[in-house]
Amino acid sequence: MTVKTLDDLLAEGVSGRGVLVRSDFNVPLDDERNITDPGRIIASLPTLKALSDAGAKVVVTAHLGRPKGEPDPKFSLAPVAKELGERLGRHVQLAGDVVGTDALARAEGLTDGDILLLENIRFDPRETSKDEAERIKLAKALVELVGDDAAFVSDGFGVVHRKQASVYDVAKLLPHYAGTLVAAEVKVLQQLTESTERPYAVVLGGSKVSDKLAVIENLATKADSLIIGGGMCFTFLAAQGLSVGSSLLQEEMIETCAKLLDQFADVIHLPVDFVVAEKFAADSPPEHVAADQIPDGRMGLDIGPESVKRFSALLSNARTVFWNGPMGVFEFPAFSSGTKGVAEAIIGATEKGAFSVVGGGDSAAAVRQLGLPDDGFSHISTGGGASLEYLEGKELPGIAVLES
């Protein structure tokens, strides 16, 4: 990636200058609006701390959830501002709006080293508008908060696959730099695509084949083994003519899955047993069945122990591993063993020298919820969708604009 980085910006000097940072604070919250996984906030700290320590007037923009282009208290960044301040050991102001009077007043009052977090950028409908002119209006309003001699630092890897005002358009208006997180993520993904040490194992889970079809098609040509679990594996089993009971099934994808199985028969590996239940509930009694013995009225909620054993054997000699998507409903303890078992196999491969990448999203959440060590993997990405699109071979607008 031939772009300027945070180190370049710091070398140029930021003391007294405004710096607009796009971070990714789309963290999960419980019903009381407590942050249940602060991983993305922790990942943002090196860039924000470096800028603050160097005397920049830092204005941070980010989103949380999917508000419908207008203020919504349940998507306020207030919990993020509190957590961020505690982890940085300094007060982080939260503006009461995105680019309105409160944001302007607070931005004007910043002193060297101060950090201001703007309210959820998606409270402004222009952020995600398909109309470029509308997005540029918002981008210009963001620039007004930091001043003409400011800089833009892109550090929200989870959104670089989006052509949005705070990700893409602001980079056209200010000198732009890749933050610590974005630079590290791209370096890792380049290693996965350009200098992959073999054997290369890919583990894909999640619910829908359609969500992962492009990455399956692309990685099946590059990987030595492609392990498929999660809800989407049932469409592949149906393509083999097996009954899947009431398990998740995309009937419109069966034919596509059949072609993939035919084309990549020596690469794709499916579960051979499952933990099934009558209903999708944490207290639904689990039953263990073979893949070709799923009863009517039962749904697969996790891969079984024999599948874990087979997948672990495939992973044990891998030199490169990419994992995206849980093997089952890891949030329910009775259906978490498959995801945990496969994750532990990846950790085992890492301990033997493999380069392992967890592709963000639910996989990263599973690592933390199941009590597995973050440092058991070579890298845990903060951007599931962005990682997948990069591995599909798509251009990421938020990265491409940094190269210009």
PyMOL commands that set and color helices and strands:
alter all, ss='L'
color gray80, all
select helices_A, chain A and resi 6-12+39-53+73-75+78-88+101-108+121-123+132-146+157-159+165-172+180-194+209-219+233-239+251-263+291-293+305-316+333-335+337-351+361-369+374-376+384-392+397-403
alter helices_A, ss='H'
color red, helices_A
select strands_A, chain A and resi 18-22+57-61+93-94+115-117+151-154+176-178+200-204+225-228+268-269+273-277+287-290+299-303+320-324+355-358+379-380
alter strands_A, ss='S'
color yellow, strands_A
deselect
rebuild
show_as cartoon
